[in-house]
Amino acid sequence: MRKIYHLAVEATLDVIGGKWKPVILCHLGGQTLRTSELCRLMPEVSQRVLTRQLRELEQDGIVNRKVYNQVPPRVEYSLTDEGKSLRNILLAMSDWGEKRIQREQQNGHEVEILDHNQAGFLQMK
């Protein structure tokens, strides 16, 4: 199937678009994690959605999935080199979000960021 994008940014959003994919990438930024660890770090996402997002990232070559042949099966996720190449994009998105929330707060809106940690993005090298 042929994909046609009107703008190149669409190709980027096709891979990292959505609420959970950038969060997953941040958590995987400097480490390998199991599904259960990602669930603990992201309590708001359902197991089904997390699994689907991980599979899509794997299909796009952003995340590596390693399955260990044991009972119960153990699956670990890590970033590929292609995934690590998203570092600057994700940092820029995070910085933009921080500034936007600051403006919203200055305008009297009740909005906050619970975790300002960008360590995962910073560790992508």
Phi, psi and omega in degrees: 000132182272133176254138177235127177249136177284325177228149182298329180299333177298323179295321177294312181294332177298328182270315187249006181291156179110169185287323192261335185300313177297327178293316176302313182297323177297314181294327179274356186313312184237014185205165174261134183228150173273163180303317181297326178291319177296321178299319179294321180285339183231068187295342182279344183266140178283156178302320182297313180294317179301313180299316179298316180295319178297318180296320178295318178296324177294314180299328180275002177077020182266327183237140175260134179246121180243123181254127177264135182278085179209169179242124353290158182299141178246129181236131178238146180239142176212166179277142171277174175299323177297319177296318179295335180290350178277359186312304185294324177297312182292322176297317179298319178296319180295314178299317179298317179297319177301313181295321179297316180295320177301317178295318179299317178296319178296333178272010175086008178277142179271093180216144180212160174252124183283327184227111181269008185289123177249015186305320180300317179291320182294331183277352178288108180220000000 
